Amino acid sequence: MAQNIYDIPEFFSAYSQIPRQVHGLAGAPEWPRVQAMLPDLNNLRVVDLGCGFGWFSRWARENGAASALGIDLSENMIARARAGTADPMIEYRIADLEALVLPENSFDLAYSALAFHYVQDFGRLVRTIQRSLVAGGWLVFTIEHPILMAAAHPRWWADEDGRKTWPVNQYSVEGDRRTDWFAKGVLKYHRTMGTTLNTLIEAGFTIRHVEEFAPSAQQVQENPALAEEIERPMFLLISAQA
Amino acid sequence: MAQNIYDIPEFFSAYSQIPRQVHGLAGAPEWPRVQAMLPDLNNLRVVDLGCGFGWFSRWARENGAASALGIDLSENMIARARAGTADPMIEYRIADLEALVLPENSFDLAYSALAFHYVQDFGRLVRTIQRSLVAGGWLVFTIEHPILMAAAHPRWWADEDGRKTWPVNQYSVEGDRRTDWFAKGVLKYHRTMGTTLNTLIEAGFTIRHVEEFAPSAQQVQENPALAEEIERPMFLLISAQA
């Protein structure tokens, strides 16, 4: 079973305050780029893997989706998601992505934001998603970028000119990475870009777009703290078709 | 026109001594992985872009290719390549990849080793290759990995544990990178992984395999200097089909 940090009360309380939870999709700087990678949602059956507070499922329904199923490991998250809607075509369900079971040939779009790097058996998950999609169905997801995750001590350094610089080591050593983020020892799984892409391809997906998030000039102007994201990619955005 | 460092006598002399030039394909540690990404060469018409001394064209013919065309900017390289074979089905030609013209629908495999990062207009090149391939034809190529190329000062650091660590900055700032490698100010073009992959996809290619070269345990045992390549990827290997 995946580590469930979200049901640790202190974690949940702090996590609930970050901009992307308070402001929903628009609180995530990468959202405009993710949105540009999504198909037209009209009449699509959507599944959101690691749905958190359920923002995406509600947004999908508001934008024409026929139905939305949000799945999350955390009881706290699912309780909050359920409290946020009375839409009968949205369902929120507690489940572990490590052991996910989905009906076959039943969805047109699988979406996931910043959840898959918590999953150890990515191959199993991707094959499960592939079977759950109709032919031509879309998988659009974001994960922490392997450049961000690889190093033993991932933190900003300064180079000889004083420029913000990110360290990379043990890049090809895949597996556990533990960091402190609102809780001690949050467990994530590092995979190379190659492994992530080849796992999709081997499961039968066709890669449609790969983006390493960098803020726009306007985003940096509005929020100067984002400038450092130009130095190294924080998130990896991928779209693929079954 | 691309910078032609290979016809600077001092550069050419030093470059001719590196293992992959002295020993050919087997002198390159990534070659076994590249070879695993190639289609069966039997009866294929092959073009090798940035052919250098022509090793790959000769190997392709020895492994069943119907013909091989090797292209390189450097007169020195092409002279050496021509001197290395009397095979009438191998042709070596001087041309600049920035302005490459190829006959349409004429090749089954386009191959390139460590040349495309010298090319500024990657989109033009990829579209030219795509048109030159038959439907289902293969493009298999290697480039320097963007993690290797991005930083303003690309050199090994030590992290707080003394571990070899590679710096990344200005990752999303694409364009010129100048380094000293046998010659001063060798000009290369940094592109993100996303840009490289999306350029292929937008030109009509389907991505088949993406590999970030890391040496095997056996390679490290035989050549301990390769161990550092585990810390950060040096080369990016891609196969795609038209």
Interface residues (C-beta under 8 A of the other chain):
Chain A: I147 A150 A151 A152 H153 W157 D159 E160 D161 R163 K164 T165 W166 P167 V168 N169 Q170 Y171 S172 V173 T192 M193 G194 L197 N198 I201 T206 I207 R208 H209 V210 E211 E212 A214 E229 I230 E231 R232 P233
Chain B: I147 A150 A151 A152 H153 W157 D159 E160 D161 R163 K164 T165 W166 P167 V168 N169 Q170 Y171 S172 V173 T192 M193 G194 L197 N198 I201 T206 I207 R208 H209 V210 E211 E212 A214 E229 I230 E231 R232 P233
